Amino acid sequence: MHIGKLTKYDKKLAILIDPDKADENSINLLFTTSGIESTDMILVGGSLLYNNIDLTIGLIKSNTHIPVVLFPGNAFQISKQADAFMLLNLISGRNPDLLIGHHVMAAPKLKQLNIPIISTGYMLFESGHITSVQYMSNTQPLPAHKTDIAVATAIAGELIGMKQLYLEAGSGADHPVSPKIIEAVTNAVSLPIIVGGGIRTAEQAIQAWNAGANMVVIGTAAEQSPALISKIISAKATL
Ligand code: 1GP
């Protein structure tokens, strides 16, 4: 099993840590109090980047052996310290920089990292208000209830050669991606499916897994209430 790679049979949980919102104290607290040790993956990334990403990953790794996977908000978020790198292709958008431009700039450095690079079809959904990823990517999200467009986008991603799909409502979204969309996409492609954005309760996480998500990502809610992680882990055990 390669680090950071998912299969269609997984039901995993990942916690997203934004280097700009985490410091030594918050990371140590997260690993001593939250049950995060029982999660499957730590994603690291954010919309901006004013803190040092190497430092954040170093702090996480001093606390755990859980794989740390870069989930970059931009081409500057590259680190040798990570165990794998999610190469995001914003296939819901029509911004060429996020389909190939930044990839070209980052490619030589990514090759040197010598870690798994996981091509990820990144699909941003409308979710109630303009999220950071929508604004920063300068793209239109997919309509939240247009299942046919979501399915067509997912199939295109699979045919283009993506290795997994990330259905994203955006960090802090009002509404997570709907179970109906997750189910339709899951049934349409044979790629592993990651779901994140706006998941704040164990019930929402369970709904996403039941609809077909192979990995659920929690960021904001875990930051605000680390105790939620243990609740989600307990709920997951009943799947
Ligand atoms: C954002 O999907 C992740 O890219 C997590 O979103 O912060 O809303 O949990 P939240």
Boltz pocket constraint, residues with backbone or C-beta under 6 A from the ligand:
constraints:
  - pocket:
      binder: B
      contacts: [[A, 16], [A, 167], [A, 168], [A, 169], [A, 170], [A, 171], [A, 172], [A, 173], [A, 195], [A, 196], [A, 197], [A, 198], [A, 199], [A, 217], [A, 218], [A, 219], [A, 220], [A, 221]]
      max_distance: 6.0
